[in-house]
């Protein structure tokens, strides 16, 4: 970031939890240092708000703080053509220094995207960052780096095995890394045998069944499945598996909407995963439309935030989540 604070922050990518962590642990924390920001952080959705309404929020004078923050979700939702894009860019140009406008797009924007191009041309007022989920070898390296930061060590084969178990989900990986390092008491490198002994890969089928029940609106079955899963493990790793399932469902649903005739093998290639889970997920994706899945994923992000900040106990949070999704 530059020495002077930007007025526009563009956070984009498919790692929603990394984006949420950056927003909460970096940007909001930085604002909090200047005063009480409780009344000076507003969250809007560009899909439901007009440019005029967004502009009114960005031009509101801060209350009990040097700056106020406006978090704008899905900034590209209301700018589908050149005219609307131009109007939105005029809004960005007009944001006063007393406001930090944070744009959050839940997909990776291409380098030639109009928002990325605008940010590159306005480095004096804009800052952007991509948040992409690590894949393949990158996930293995990520696990080893995380272990080192925590004061421990993973062997390369152990990191590879854990990556295959958690299927490239950083949220779940962090919980499992901590559990494994604690198991070896930080005195030696975690081995493949340790991963096999402590990280269960058998709950994925039950998670799939629970999500199926959510899709059919069968709240009683979904809650029963949740309680059975919690008997065999902790809430946070389970939550990570639920997040992974819905992230894959969103990706499959998007591809099906774009090309109804696409095969599971083609979808797996586009997403970057093995075809087997995609074959299982495809019928399930048809139980939801894309807007439902995105709404659920944002609820998952809110639950993650509530657990991290101590607002909700993890098991209670999962109970309330399932109940809300099957009303």
C-alpha positions as CSV (number, residue, x, y, z in Angstrom):
1,X,0.0,0.0,0.0
2,X,1.1,3.6,-0.5
3,X,2.1,5.9,2.3
4,X,-1.2,7.8,1.9
5,X,-4.3,5.7,2.5
6,X,-6.2,4.7,-0.7
7,X,-9.8,5.7,-1.1
8,X,-10.6,2.5,-3.1
9,X,-9.6,-1.1,-2.1
10,X,-10.4,-3.8,-4.7
11,X,-10.4,-7.3,-3.2
12,X,-11.2,-10.1,-5.6
13,X,-10.8,-13.8,-5.9
14,X,-12.3,-17.2,-5.0
15,X,-10.9,-17.4,-1.5
16,X,-13.7,-15.7,0.3
17,X,-12.4,-16.5,3.7
18,X,-9.0,-15.0,3.0
19,X,-10.7,-11.8,1.8
20,X,-12.9,-11.7,4.9
21,X,-9.7,-12.2,7.1
22,X,-8.0,-9.4,5.3
23,X,-11.0,-7.1,5.7
24,X,-11.4,-7.8,9.4
25,X,-7.8,-8.2,10.5
26,X,-6.1,-5.6,8.4
27,X,-8.5,-2.9,7.0
28,X,-11.0,-2.7,9.9
29,X,-8.3,-3.0,12.5
30,X,-6.4,-0.2,10.9
31,X,-9.6,2.0,10.9
32,X,-10.3,1.1,14.6
33,X,-6.9,2.6,15.6
34,X,-8.3,6.0,14.6
35,X,-11.3,5.8,16.9
36,X,-14.7,4.1,17.5
37,X,-15.8,2.8,14.0
38,X,-18.9,1.0,15.1
39,X,-21.2,3.4,13.4
40,X,-18.8,4.1,10.5
41,X,-18.7,0.8,8.7
42,X,-21.5,0.2,6.2
43,X,-22.0,-2.9,4.0
44,X,-23.9,-2.7,0.7
45,X,-24.6,-5.0,-2.2
46,X,-24.2,-3.5,-5.6
47,X,-26.7,-6.0,-6.9
48,X,-29.5,-4.3,-4.9
49,X,-28.3,-0.7,-4.6
50,X,-28.3,2.0,-7.2
51,X,-25.1,4.0,-8.0
52,X,-26.8,7.1,-6.4
53,X,-27.5,5.2,-3.2
54,X,-23.9,3.9,-3.0
55,X,-22.6,7.4,-3.7
56,X,-24.7,8.9,-0.9
57,X,-23.1,6.4,1.5
58,X,-19.5,7.2,0.3
59,X,-20.1,10.9,0.8
60,X,-21.5,10.6,4.3
61,X,-19.3,12.4,6.8
62,X,-17.5,10.1,9.3
63,X,-18.8,9.8,12.8
64,X,-16.3,9.8,15.7
65,X,-13.4,8.7,13.4
66,X,-11.1,10.1,10.9
67,X,-12.5,8.0,8.1
68,X,-15.5,5.8,7.5
69,X,-15.6,2.5,5.6
70,X,-18.1,1.4,3.0
71,X,-17.9,-2.3,2.0
72,X,-19.5,-2.9,-1.4
73,X,-20.2,-6.5,-2.3
74,X,-20.4,-7.6,-6.0
75,X,-19.3,-4.3,-7.5
76,X,-19.7,-5.5,-11.1
77,X,-23.3,-6.8,-10.5
78,X,-24.9,-3.5,-11.5
79,X,-22.4,-2.6,-14.3
80,X,-23.2,-5.0,-17.2
81,X,-22.7,-2.5,-20.0
82,X,-20.3,0.3,-20.9
83,X,-22.6,3.1,-19.9
84,X,-23.2,1.6,-16.4
85,X,-19.5,0.8,-16.0
86,X,-18.7,4.4,-16.9
87,X,-21.2,5.7,-14.3
88,X,-19.7,3.4,-11.7
89,X,-16.1,4.6,-12.5
90,X,-17.3,8.2,-12.1
91,X,-18.5,7.2,-8.6
92,X,-15.1,5.8,-7.8
93,X,-13.4,9.0,-8.9
94,X,-15.7,11.0,-6.6
95,X,-15.0,9.1,-3.4
96,X,-13.7,11.6,-0.8
97,X,-10.5,10.9,1.2
98,X,-12.6,10.6,4.4
99,X,-14.1,7.4,3.0
100,X,-12.5,4.0,2.4
101,X,-14.6,2.2,-0.3
102,X,-13.8,-1.5,-0.2
103,X,-15.0,-3.4,-3.3
104,X,-15.3,-7.2,-2.8
105,X,-15.8,-9.4,-5.9
106,X,-16.1,-13.1,-5.2
107,X,-14.3,-14.2,-8.3
108,X,-10.9,-13.6,-9.8
109,X,-10.9,-10.7,-12.2
110,X,-8.8,-10.9,-15.4
111,X,-6.0,-8.4,-15.9
112,X,-8.0,-6.8,-18.7
113,X,-11.1,-6.4,-16.6
114,X,-12.3,-2.8,-16.6
115,X,-12.1,-2.5,-12.8
116,X,-8.5,-3.9,-12.8
117,X,-7.6,-1.5,-15.5
118,X,-9.0,1.5,-13.7
119,X,-7.1,0.5,-10.5
120,X,-3.9,0.3,-12.4
121,X,-4.5,3.7,-13.9
122,X,-5.3,5.3,-10.5
123,X,-2.5,4.0,-8.2
124,X,-2.6,7.2,-6.3
125,X,-6.1,6.4,-5.0
126,X,-6.7,2.7,-5.5
127,X,-5.1,-0.5,-4.2
128,X,-6.1,-4.0,-5.4
129,X,-5.3,-7.6,-4.3
130,X,-6.3,-11.0,-5.7
131,X,-7.1,-13.8,-3.3
132,X,-6.9,-17.2,-5.0
133,X,-7.2,-20.6,-3.4
134,X,-3.9,-22.5,-3.6
135,X,-4.1,-25.6,-5.8
136,X,-2.0,-28.8,-6.3
137,X,1.7,-28.3,-5.5
138,X,0.9,-24.7,-4.3
139,X,-1.3,-26.2,-1.6
140,X,1.4,-28.6,-0.5
141,X,3.8,-25.7,-0.2
142,X,1.2,-23.6,1.6
143,X,0.7,-26.3,4.2
144,X,4.5,-26.6,4.8
145,X,4.8,-22.8,5.1
146,X,1.9,-22.6,7.5
147,X,3.4,-25.3,9.7
148,X,6.7,-23.4,9.8
149,X,4.9,-20.1,10.8
150,X,3.2,-22.1,13.7
151,X,6.6,-23.3,14.9
152,X,6.5,-26.8,13.5
153,X,7.3,-28.9,10.5
154,X,5.7,-31.2,7.9
155,X,7.4,-33.7,5.7
156,X,6.6,-33.1,2.0
157,X,4.7,-36.5,1.7
158,X,2.7,-35.6,4.8
159,X,1.8,-32.2,3.3
160,X,0.8,-33.8,0.0
161,X,-1.4,-36.3,1.8
162,X,-3.1,-33.6,3.9
163,X,-3.7,-31.5,0.8
164,X,-5.5,-34.5,-0.8
165,X,-7.6,-35.1,2.3
166,X,-8.8,-31.5,2.7
167,X,-9.1,-31.0,-1.0
168,X,-7.3,-27.6,-1.2
169,X,-9.4,-25.9,1.5
170,X,-7.1,-23.5,3.5
171,X,-9.8,-23.0,6.2
172,X,-9.9,-26.7,7.0
173,X,-6.2,-27.1,6.5
174,X,-5.2,-24.6,9.2
175,X,-7.3,-26.5,11.8
176,X,-5.8,-29.8,10.8
177,X,-2.2,-28.5,10.7
178,X,-2.6,-27.2,14.2
179,X,-4.0,-30.5,15.4
180,X,-1.2,-32.5,13.8
181,X,1.6,-30.2,15.2
182,X,0.1,-30.4,18.6
183,X,0.0,-34.2,18.3
184,X,3.8,-34.4,17.6
185,X,4.3,-31.7,20.3
186,X,6.2,-29.6,17.8
187,X,9.3,-31.8,18.4
188,X,9.5,-33.5,15.0
189,X,8.1,-33.3,11.5
190,X,4.6,-34.5,10.9
191,X,4.7,-37.7,8.9
192,X,2.3,-39.4,6.5
193,X,1.5,-41.9,9.3
194,X,0.4,-39.1,11.5
195,X,-1.9,-37.6,8.9
196,X,-3.5,-41.0,8.3
197,X,-4.0,-41.6,12.0
198,X,-5.5,-38.2,12.8
199,X,-7.2,-36.8,9.7
200,X,-10.3,-38.7,8.8
201,X,-11.3,-38.7,5.2
202,X,-14.4,-40.8,5.7
203,X,-16.9,-38.0,6.7
204,X,-17.1,-36.6,3.1
205,X,-19.9,-38.9,2.2
206,X,-22.0,-37.8,5.3
207,X,-21.3,-34.2,4.5
208,X,-22.5,-34.8,1.0
209,X,-25.7,-36.4,2.4
210,X,-26.2,-33.5,4.7
211,X,-25.9,-31.0,1.9
212,X,-28.3,-33.1,-0.1
213,X,-30.9,-32.8,2.7
214,X,-30.3,-29.0,2.8
215,X,-31.0,-28.9,-1.0
216,X,-34.3,-30.8,-0.5
217,X,-35.2,-28.5,2.5
218,X,-35.2,-31.5,4.9
219,X,-34.1,-29.7,8.0
220,X,-34.7,-32.6,10.3
221,X,-32.4,-34.9,8.3
222,X,-29.8,-32.3,7.9
223,X,-29.6,-31.6,11.6
224,X,-29.5,-35.3,12.4
225,X,-26.6,-35.7,10.0
226,X,-24.9,-32.7,11.5
227,X,-25.1,-34.1,15.0
228,X,-23.9,-37.5,13.9
229,X,-20.9,-35.9,12.2
230,X,-20.2,-33.8,15.4
231,X,-20.1,-37.1,17.4
232,X,-17.0,-38.2,15.4
233,X,-15.1,-34.9,15.1
234,X,-14.8,-31.2,15.9
235,X,-17.0,-28.5,14.5
236,X,-14.3,-26.4,12.7
237,X,-13.0,-29.1,10.4
238,X,-16.5,-30.1,9.6
239,X,-17.4,-26.4,8.9
240,X,-14.4,-26.4,6.4
241,X,-15.9,-29.4,4.6
242,X,-19.3,-27.7,4.3
243,X,-17.6,-24.6,2.9
244,X,-15.7,-26.7,0.3
245,X,-18.9,-28.5,-0.7
246,X,-20.8,-25.2,-1.4
247,X,-17.8,-23.6,-3.1
248,X,-17.7,-26.6,-5.6
249,X,-21.5,-26.4,-6.0
250,X,-21.2,-22.7,-7.0
251,X,-18.5,-23.5,-9.5
252,X,-20.5,-26.4,-11.0
253,X,-23.7,-24.4,-11.1
254,X,-22.0,-21.5,-12.9
255,X,-20.6,-23.9,-15.5
256,X,-24.0,-25.6,-16.0
257,X,-25.7,-22.3,-16.5
258,X,-23.1,-21.2,-19.1
259,X,-23.2,-24.6,-20.9
260,X,-26.0,-27.1,-20.0
261,X,-24.3,-29.8,-22.1
262,X,-20.9,-29.6,-20.4
263,X,-19.6,-33.0,-19.1
264,X,-18.3,-33.6,-15.5
265,X,-14.8,-34.2,-17.0
266,X,-14.9,-30.8,-18.7
267,X,-16.1,-29.1,-15.6
268,X,-13.3,-30.8,-13.5
269,X,-10.8,-29.4,-16.0
270,X,-12.2,-25.9,-15.7
271,X,-12.3,-26.0,-11.9
272,X,-9.0,-27.8,-11.5
273,X,-10.1,-30.8,-9.4
274,X,-10.5,-34.6,-10.0
275,X,-13.7,-35.6,-12.0
276,X,-14.9,-38.0,-9.3
277,X,-16.3,-35.4,-6.9
278,X,-17.7,-33.4,-9.8
279,X,-19.7,-36.4,-11.0
280,X,-21.3,-36.7,-7.5
281,X,-21.9,-33.0,-7.1
282,X,-23.5,-32.3,-10.5
283,X,-26.9,-33.7,-9.7
284,X,-26.8,-32.0,-6.3
285,X,-26.0,-28.6,-8.0
286,X,-29.4,-28.9,-9.8
287,X,-31.2,-28.7,-6.5
288,X,-30.1,-25.0,-6.2
289,X,-30.0,-22.0,-8.4
290,X,-26.9,-19.8,-8.5
291,X,-28.3,-17.0,-6.4
292,X,-29.3,-19.5,-3.6
293,X,-25.8,-20.9,-3.6
294,X,-24.2,-17.5,-3.4
295,X,-26.5,-16.5,-0.6
296,X,-25.6,-19.6,1.3
297,X,-21.9,-19.1,0.8
298,X,-22.2,-15.5,2.2
299,X,-24.0,-17.0,5.2
300,X,-21.1,-19.4,5.7
301,X,-18.7,-16.4,5.6
302,X,-20.8,-14.7,8.3
303,X,-20.8,-17.8,10.4
304,X,-17.0,-18.0,10.0
305,X,-16.7,-14.4,11.2
306,X,-19.1,-15.0,14.2
307,X,-17.0,-18.1,15.3
308,X,-13.7,-16.3,14.9
309,X,-14.8,-13.3,16.9
310,X,-16.4,-15.3,19.7
311,X,-19.9,-14.1,18.9
312,X,-21.1,-17.8,18.6
313,X,-19.9,-21.1,19.9
314,X,-18.9,-23.3,16.9
315,X,-21.4,-26.1,17.4
316,X,-24.3,-23.7,18.1
317,X,-23.3,-21.7,15.0
318,X,-23.5,-24.9,12.8
319,X,-26.9,-25.8,14.3
320,X,-28.3,-22.3,13.6
321,X,-26.8,-22.3,10.1
322,X,-28.5,-25.6,9.1
323,X,-31.8,-24.4,10.6
324,X,-31.7,-21.2,8.7
325,X,-30.9,-22.9,5.4
326,X,-33.8,-25.3,5.6
327,X,-36.6,-23.0,6.8
